[in-house]
Amino acid sequence: MSSELACVYSALILHDDEVPITGEKIQALLNAADVTVEPFWPGMFAKALEGRNIGDLLCSVGTPGGGGGAAGGGAAAGGGEAAAEEAKEEKKEEKKEESEESDDDMGFGLFD
């Protein structure tokens, strides 16, 4: 198992148990699982996840264009982030409607 993957699993376990994610706690889980990693990995993962909402990161994994950057600026943005999400959803709906209209323009649909 790679060091990165072991630290990710440890962080997910801590998040699932609603325990604050720290380098020491990640290292304790790794020790309990008898997994050896370079000493800098647990602290680096804890620092990278510090102040982040892990639930939001997990929900945005499969969304196009979501990536990790969307969850990063949440503290300063406040309510603006929700409005941005609504705008993205509206754009997706408009694109979907446009593609449906283009099928109608051709005089036939996929399932006609």
C-alpha positions as CSV (number, residue, x, y, z in Angstrom):
1,M,0.0,0.0,0.0
2,S,1.4,3.4,-0.9
3,S,2.0,6.0,1.9
4,E,-0.4,8.5,0.3
5,L,-3.2,5.9,0.2
6,A,-2.6,4.8,3.8
7,C,-2.8,8.4,5.0
8,V,-6.0,9.0,3.0
9,Y,-7.7,6.0,4.5
10,S,-6.6,7.1,8.0
11,A,-8.0,10.6,7.4
12,L,-11.3,9.1,6.2
13,I,-11.5,6.9,9.3
14,L,-10.9,9.9,11.5
15,H,-13.5,11.9,9.7
16,D,-16.0,9.1,9.8
17,D,-15.5,8.9,13.6
18,E,-15.8,12.7,13.8
19,V,-12.3,12.9,15.3
20,P,-10.2,16.0,14.5
21,I,-7.6,15.1,11.8
22,T,-4.1,15.6,13.1
23,G,-0.7,14.2,12.1
24,E,-0.4,12.3,15.4
25,K,-3.8,10.6,15.0
26,I,-3.1,9.6,11.5
27,Q,0.2,8.2,12.6
28,A,-1.5,6.3,15.5
29,L,-3.9,4.7,13.1
30,L,-1.1,3.7,10.8
31,N,0.8,2.2,13.7
32,A,-2.2,0.3,14.7
33,A,-2.6,-1.1,11.2
34,D,1.1,-1.9,11.1
35,V,1.6,0.3,8.1
36,T,5.0,2.0,7.7
37,V,5.1,5.4,6.0
38,E,7.7,8.2,5.7
39,P,7.4,10.4,8.8
40,F,6.4,13.5,6.8
41,W,3.2,12.1,5.2
42,P,0.8,12.1,8.3
43,G,1.7,15.7,9.1
44,M,1.4,16.8,5.5
45,F,-2.0,15.3,5.1
46,A,-3.2,16.8,8.3
47,K,-2.0,20.2,7.2
48,A,-3.6,19.9,3.8
49,L,-7.0,18.9,5.3
50,E,-6.8,21.5,8.1
51,G,-9.9,23.7,8.0
52,R,-11.5,21.8,5.1
53,N,-14.9,20.2,5.1
54,I,-14.1,16.6,4.3
55,G,-17.7,15.8,3.5
56,D,-17.8,18.5,0.8
57,L,-14.5,17.2,-0.7
58,L,-16.0,13.7,-0.9
59,C,-19.2,14.9,-2.5
60,S,-17.3,16.9,-5.2
61,V,-15.0,14.1,-6.2
62,G,-17.0,12.9,-9.2
63,T,-18.4,16.3,-10.3
64,P,-17.0,17.8,-13.5
65,G,-14.9,20.9,-12.8
66,G,-15.4,20.6,-9.1
67,G,-12.0,19.4,-8.1
68,G,-10.4,20.4,-4.8
69,G,-10.3,24.1,-5.5
70,A,-14.1,24.7,-5.0
71,A,-13.9,23.7,-1.4
72,G,-10.8,25.7,-0.7
73,G,-12.2,29.3,-0.6
74,G,-15.3,28.7,1.4
75,A,-14.4,30.7,4.5
76,A,-14.0,34.1,2.7
77,A,-16.8,33.5,0.2
78,G,-19.6,33.0,2.7
79,G,-23.0,32.9,1.0
80,G,-21.6,33.5,-2.4
81,E,-20.5,29.9,-2.8
82,A,-24.1,28.7,-2.7
83,A,-25.1,31.2,-5.4
84,A,-22.2,30.0,-7.6
85,E,-23.4,26.4,-7.2
86,E,-26.9,27.4,-8.2
87,A,-25.6,29.2,-11.3
88,K,-23.6,26.1,-12.3
89,E,-26.7,24.0,-11.9
90,E,-28.8,26.4,-14.0
91,K,-26.2,26.4,-16.7
92,K,-26.2,22.6,-16.8
93,E,-30.0,22.6,-17.0
94,E,-29.9,25.1,-19.9
95,K,-27.3,23.0,-21.8
96,K,-29.4,19.9,-21.2
97,E,-32.5,21.7,-22.6
98,E,-30.6,22.9,-25.6
99,S,-29.5,19.4,-26.4
100,E,-33.0,18.1,-26.2
101,E,-34.2,20.9,-28.5
102,S,-31.6,20.0,-31.1
103,D,-33.0,16.5,-31.2
104,D,-36.5,18.0,-31.9
105,D,-35.0,20.2,-34.7
106,M,-33.8,17.1,-36.6
107,G,-37.4,15.7,-36.7
108,F,-36.6,12.5,-34.8
109,G,-35.5,11.5,-31.4
110,L,-33.3,8.7,-30.2
111,F,-36.2,6.5,-29.0
112,D,-38.9,7.5,-31.6
